[in-house]
Amino acid sequence: MPATNHKLTTEEMARFVADGYLRFDALIPEAINQPIIEELRALESNKINQIFGQPADAGGPPRPASLTPLSQCYPAPSLLGAMLNLPEVQGIIESLVGPDPLFDHDFVHRLPAGSTYHQHLHVDAVVDSGDPTFDIQLFYFPHAVAPGAGGTRFVPATHLRRTRAEGVSRYQHLLGEQQYSGVDGTLMVFHHGLWHAGQPNPSDVDRWMYKIRLNPSVSQVKRWNMDDFERIHNDASDHTFALMRHDSVAQILRTMQPWQKGHESRYEQMQRARLWRYLSNDPGFDVDYYHTRIEQRGRIAGEQR
Amino acid sequence: MPVRQQILYLWLAEGALDTETVGWAFHDGTSGAGPQLPEAEPPYPTGLAALQQGWFLIQSPAPYALHAGAEYEVSYLANEFVFERRIDIQG
């Protein structure tokens, strides 16, 4: 697989579990970033035409159907296909959702210069299932986006909160929220649950962003580069209130965002630990002993029945 | 003079009114005629600070029952405090 040398490290995976996103600046080469706009323009037109029952005759590559394996989407000479097949991109995808995930949907988000379009914070789709599996959403910005010029707003580490899609619109601002800005060819990858919102584009430059959602079709366990796994994957004794490591997965997972203060952060840690248990296939993994303490007593209670 | 309501939501770090603001939202029934608040930073560092600046608390979060099996779930921000102030505006 071309992705072998471009998979995420354990440390990067742990940061994804903690923050719900990873960012790769200037990952996509200019040879794709510059000419891809015409393909995105055609896709956008075809999508809009389809919504209104009109012929999708704007040219460009055929649009994939949901459930299509990613390897069959956007065949050559599509530039989108070339972007998605870059070894660097395949490495990220495979690390998070395994090989050849399923196409869910995609969308071209073009914000015209001067657009006042403004979204409330939301989660895509519907309230999530209770299991730890997850989809990813790639956000590809082919051109530079200046600060405040329509970049997507998002709140790091909100991805494990189970909410209705529209239920988070009440939060106008949270400490630590970010609005994307960056250079040409930047790729962000979101856990599907991350709270985000489109923002106005007061600049004089159209803002282009391509988003694609991918569903895993196989287990997501240990799909990344495992070279550093044994070194930083901790056992359940890594505990702030007893003995703790500063070089472990637990230390990454106990790092909170500015909006996560007080005792509430302990429940965040438990949810992150639960997701890491799934990804690492280690049901005894823990961060600061919260699961372990309860499970130990639960076993005793079970023995006494 | 007509009176219009301004509403301020503060989400605090914990259930106590004097804990730190982590989120905020402002809805202005005066359509800009009344005093405004900064948007890019918390308008008040705590809920208590909002009281001290003349806001009236109209809702505070009550402790809620824990549901078996979901005690450790995270969902909406629990510590939601709602304030109002009434503004006389020119009719």
Interface residues (C-beta under 8 A of the other chain):
Chain A: L160 R161 R162 T163 G167 V168 R170 Y171 Q172 H173 L174 L175 P258 W259 Q260 K261 G262 H263 E264 Y267 E268 M270 Q271 Y290
Chain B: Y9 W11 A13 E14 T19 E20 T21 V22 G23 W24 A25 F26 E39 A40 P42 Y72 E73 V74 S75 Y76 L77 A78 N79
